[in-house]
Amino acid sequence: MKTFVSTALAAVLLVGAASTAKADLTNNGAVGLPLNPTAQIPQPDGARVQANYYDLGNTAFGSFKQYGLYAAGRLADRFEISGGVEKMDAPTGVAGLDNTGLAIGAKYLFSRETEPAGVRLAVGAGYSRANFKNVHGYVVASKYLGTLTEGRTPITGHLGLRYDRFSLADIGGGKSNKASVYAGVEVPFTPDGSFQFVGEVQSKNISSTIGSDKIPFSASLRYRPAGQGFSVSGGVQRQGLIGEAQLFVQLGYSFATTQAGP
């Protein structure tokens, strides 16, 4: 555990020096929804640091849990870089999957950012050793969809296409290569957007030869006080490999890396 914490802090400092994200980070560190990236990237003058805990559910061998520490920043005008250290807590019966490793990612925003947002389009890729050696690539669009009433924080919608490769080679298992589509929405409950519902749904992203036949999804409540960097999110999710919906929690902070002028 001491090694895990030391390595995680080093990874956060490395990425955090780059640059703040308005949105939270995914289960592998990219700016986005709890499971899937969006076409949002960090702000040019800050960094987003976040701790995640995901209960992945039970198997015949026991329960799986994933947790990690991540950060995301902006590189130049339209690039996002993200990374962190994460651990898969697997039951003793499948000790080969009890891994600690790096998660890395990169994203490029094609369209310029506007407020209110027109259609933003981004493409990216990432790798997570702990999450069953997942390699993924995606293209995603994000757009403000309007407000429930005038003067409120707008609803934001997301639509993406991604490819995932998972491997159970550490326990002599097979591999999965599959494309999927996903959609998500962020709906504010309060005029300033301090409380938001965040939901997403995805087509099957795992070959049934190594995983479940159930679709991934997440549904959560996010609290981020207006004008503050702190946020906390919690809800239920199912990532696809294991077919149970279980709890997850995200705790993060966005901060400036440059000093404001006098």
C-alpha positions as CSV (number, residue, x, y, z in Angstrom):
1,M,0.0,0.0,0.0
2,K,2.9,2.4,0.8
3,T,4.3,1.8,-2.7
4,F,0.9,2.4,-4.3
5,V,0.4,5.7,-2.5
6,S,3.9,7.0,-3.3
7,T,3.6,6.1,-7.0
8,A,0.1,7.6,-7.2
9,L,1.3,10.9,-5.7
10,A,4.2,11.0,-8.1
11,A,1.9,10.5,-11.1
12,V,-0.5,13.2,-9.9
13,L,2.3,15.7,-9.5
14,L,3.5,14.9,-13.0
15,V,0.2,15.4,-14.7
16,G,-1.1,18.1,-12.4
17,A,1.8,20.4,-13.3
18,A,0.5,20.6,-16.9
19,S,-2.9,22.1,-16.3
20,T,-8.7,22.4,-14.5
21,A,-11.5,20.4,-15.7
22,K,-15.1,21.5,-15.3
23,A,-16.2,17.9,-15.5
24,D,-15.1,14.9,-13.4
25,L,-12.7,12.1,-14.5
26,T,-13.6,8.7,-15.7
27,N,-12.7,5.4,-14.1
28,N,-9.4,5.6,-15.9
29,G,-8.6,9.3,-15.5
30,A,-9.9,11.0,-18.7
31,V,-12.2,14.0,-18.4
32,G,-15.7,12.7,-18.8
33,L,-18.5,10.6,-17.3
34,P,-17.9,7.9,-14.7
35,L,-17.2,5.3,-17.4
36,N,-16.7,7.1,-20.7
37,P,-14.8,10.1,-21.9
38,T,-16.5,13.2,-23.3
39,A,-15.4,16.0,-25.6
40,Q,-14.6,18.2,-22.6
41,I,-11.0,18.9,-21.8
42,P,-9.3,20.6,-18.8
43,Q,-9.1,24.4,-18.5
44,P,-5.8,25.9,-19.5
45,D,-4.9,27.3,-16.1
46,G,-5.5,24.4,-13.7
47,A,-5.5,20.7,-12.9
48,R,-8.0,18.1,-11.8
49,V,-7.0,15.6,-9.2
50,Q,-9.5,12.8,-8.3
51,A,-9.7,9.6,-6.2
52,N,-12.1,6.8,-7.4
53,Y,-13.6,3.8,-5.8
54,Y,-15.6,1.3,-7.9
55,D,-17.2,-1.9,-6.7
56,L,-17.3,-4.1,-9.8
57,G,-19.4,-6.8,-8.3
58,N,-19.2,-10.5,-7.4
59,T,-18.2,-13.6,-9.3
60,A,-18.0,-17.3,-8.3
61,F,-14.5,-16.5,-6.9
62,G,-15.6,-13.4,-4.9
63,S,-15.9,-9.7,-5.3
64,F,-13.8,-7.3,-7.4
65,K,-13.0,-3.7,-6.5
66,Q,-11.0,-1.0,-8.3
67,Y,-9.6,2.2,-6.9
68,G,-7.1,4.8,-7.9
69,L,-5.8,8.3,-7.9
70,Y,-5.8,10.3,-11.2
71,A,-5.1,13.7,-12.6
72,A,-5.8,15.4,-16.0
73,G,-4.4,18.6,-17.6
74,R,-4.2,20.5,-20.9
75,L,-1.2,20.4,-23.2
76,A,-1.0,23.3,-25.6
77,D,-4.4,24.5,-27.0
78,R,-6.4,21.3,-27.6
79,F,-4.7,18.3,-26.1
80,E,-5.7,16.6,-22.9
81,I,-3.3,14.3,-21.0
82,S,-4.4,12.2,-18.1
83,G,-2.9,9.5,-15.9
84,G,-2.8,7.9,-12.5
85,V,-2.1,4.8,-10.5
86,E,-4.9,2.3,-9.8
87,K,-5.4,-1.1,-8.2
88,M,-7.6,-4.0,-9.0
89,D,-8.5,-5.7,-5.8
90,A,-9.4,-9.3,-6.9
91,P,-10.3,-12.3,-4.8
92,T,-7.7,-14.8,-3.8
93,G,-9.0,-17.3,-6.3
94,V,-7.9,-15.1,-9.2
95,A,-4.8,-13.6,-7.7
96,G,-3.4,-13.1,-11.2
97,L,-5.8,-10.2,-11.7
98,D,-4.9,-8.5,-8.4
99,N,-2.8,-5.8,-10.1
100,T,-1.5,-2.3,-9.5
101,G,-0.5,-0.3,-12.5
102,L,-0.5,3.0,-14.4
103,A,-3.4,4.3,-16.4
104,I,-2.6,6.8,-19.1
105,G,-4.6,8.7,-21.7
106,A,-4.6,11.4,-24.3
107,K,-7.4,13.3,-26.1
108,Y,-7.5,15.9,-28.9
109,L,-10.3,18.4,-29.3
110,F,-11.0,19.1,-32.9
111,S,-13.5,22.0,-32.5
112,R,-12.9,25.2,-30.5
113,E,-14.5,25.6,-27.2
114,T,-17.5,28.0,-27.0
115,E,-19.9,29.1,-24.3
116,P,-22.6,28.1,-24.6
117,A,-21.1,25.0,-26.2
118,G,-21.8,24.2,-29.8
119,V,-20.9,20.7,-30.9
120,R,-17.5,19.7,-29.6
121,L,-15.8,16.8,-31.2
122,A,-12.8,14.9,-29.7
123,V,-10.8,11.8,-30.3
124,G,-8.7,9.9,-27.8
125,A,-7.1,6.7,-26.5
126,G,-6.1,5.2,-23.2
127,Y,-4.6,2.2,-21.4
128,S,-5.2,0.7,-18.0
129,R,-3.1,-2.2,-16.8
130,A,-5.1,-2.8,-13.6
131,N,-8.5,-2.8,-15.4
132,F,-7.8,-6.1,-17.2
133,K,-5.1,-4.6,-19.5
134,N,-7.7,-2.4,-21.2
135,V,-6.7,-0.6,-24.4
136,H,-9.4,1.7,-25.7
137,G,-9.9,4.4,-28.4
138,Y,-12.9,6.6,-29.0
139,V,-14.5,9.5,-30.8
140,V,-17.0,11.6,-28.9
141,A,-19.2,14.7,-29.4
142,S,-20.6,16.9,-26.6
143,K,-23.2,19.7,-26.8
144,Y,-25.2,21.9,-24.6
145,L,-28.9,20.9,-25.0
146,G,-30.5,24.0,-23.5
147,T,-31.9,24.8,-20.1
148,L,-35.0,23.8,-18.2
149,T,-35.7,27.4,-17.4
150,E,-34.0,30.7,-18.3
151,G,-30.9,31.5,-16.3
152,R,-30.1,27.9,-15.2
153,T,-27.0,25.9,-15.9
154,P,-27.6,24.0,-19.3
155,I,-28.1,20.3,-19.8
156,T,-25.1,18.7,-21.5
157,G,-25.4,15.7,-23.8
158,H,-22.7,13.3,-25.1
159,L,-22.5,10.7,-27.8
160,G,-19.5,8.5,-28.5
161,L,-18.1,5.5,-30.3
162,R,-15.3,3.5,-28.8
163,Y,-13.3,0.3,-29.1
164,D,-12.1,-1.8,-26.2
165,R,-9.6,-4.6,-25.9
166,F,-9.6,-6.6,-22.6
167,S,-7.3,-9.5,-21.6
168,L,-7.6,-12.2,-19.0
169,A,-4.2,-13.6,-20.0
170,D,-2.9,-13.2,-16.4
171,I,-5.1,-16.2,-15.4
172,G,-4.9,-18.1,-18.7
173,G,-8.1,-16.6,-20.1
174,G,-9.0,-15.1,-23.4
175,K,-9.2,-11.7,-25.0
176,S,-12.0,-9.4,-26.0
177,N,-12.1,-7.0,-28.9
178,K,-15.3,-5.1,-29.3
179,A,-16.7,-1.8,-30.5
180,S,-19.6,0.0,-28.7
181,V,-21.6,3.2,-28.7
182,Y,-22.4,5.2,-25.7
183,A,-24.5,8.2,-24.7
184,G,-24.6,10.4,-21.6
185,V,-26.3,13.4,-20.0
186,E,-25.6,15.9,-17.2
187,V,-28.7,17.4,-15.9
188,P,-28.5,20.2,-13.2
189,F,-31.0,20.2,-10.4
190,T,-30.2,23.7,-9.2
191,P,-29.9,26.9,-11.2
192,D,-26.1,27.2,-10.5
193,G,-25.5,23.6,-11.3
194,S,-24.2,22.7,-7.8
195,F,-26.2,19.5,-7.9
196,Q,-26.4,17.4,-11.1
197,F,-27.7,14.1,-12.2
198,V,-25.1,12.3,-14.4
199,G,-26.2,9.3,-16.4
200,E,-24.8,7.2,-19.3
201,V,-25.6,3.9,-21.1
202,Q,-23.4,1.9,-23.4
203,S,-23.9,-1.0,-25.8
204,K,-22.1,-4.2,-24.8
205,N,-18.3,-3.7,-24.7
206,I,-17.1,-7.2,-23.8
207,S,-17.1,-10.4,-25.8
208,S,-19.5,-12.9,-24.1
209,T,-16.7,-15.5,-24.2
210,I,-14.9,-13.7,-21.3
211,G,-17.5,-11.5,-19.7
212,S,-21.2,-10.8,-19.1
213,D,-23.9,-10.1,-21.6
214,K,-25.2,-7.1,-19.8
215,I,-24.8,-3.5,-20.9
216,P,-22.6,-1.0,-19.1
217,F,-24.2,2.0,-17.5
218,S,-23.9,4.5,-14.6
219,A,-26.3,6.8,-12.8
220,S,-25.1,9.2,-10.1
221,L,-25.5,12.5,-8.3
222,R,-22.7,15.0,-8.4
223,Y,-22.2,17.9,-5.9
224,R,-19.9,20.7,-6.9
225,P,-20.5,24.1,-5.1
226,A,-20.6,27.0,-7.5
227,G,-17.3,28.6,-8.0
228,Q,-15.5,25.9,-6.0
229,G,-13.1,23.2,-7.2
230,F,-14.3,20.5,-4.8
231,S,-16.7,17.9,-6.0
232,V,-18.1,14.5,-4.9
233,S,-20.1,12.0,-6.9
234,G,-21.7,8.8,-6.0
235,G,-24.1,6.3,-7.5
236,V,-24.3,2.9,-9.2
237,Q,-22.5,1.6,-12.2
238,R,-21.8,-1.6,-14.2
239,Q,-18.7,-1.7,-16.3
240,G,-19.5,-4.8,-18.5
241,L,-17.0,-7.5,-17.7
242,I,-18.9,-8.4,-14.5
243,G,-22.7,-8.3,-14.8
244,E,-23.6,-6.6,-11.5
245,A,-24.6,-3.0,-10.8
246,Q,-22.7,-1.8,-7.8
247,L,-21.7,1.4,-6.0
248,F,-19.0,3.9,-6.9
249,V,-17.7,7.1,-5.4
250,Q,-15.5,9.9,-6.8
251,L,-13.9,12.6,-4.8
252,G,-12.0,15.4,-6.6
253,Y,-10.5,18.9,-6.6
254,S,-9.7,21.3,-9.4
255,F,-7.1,24.0,-8.7
256,A,-5.2,26.7,-10.5
257,T,-1.6,26.2,-11.4
258,T,-0.9,29.8,-12.3
259,Q,-1.0,32.9,-10.1
260,A,-3.6,35.6,-10.9
261,G,-2.2,39.1,-11.6
262,P,-2.6,41.9,-9.0
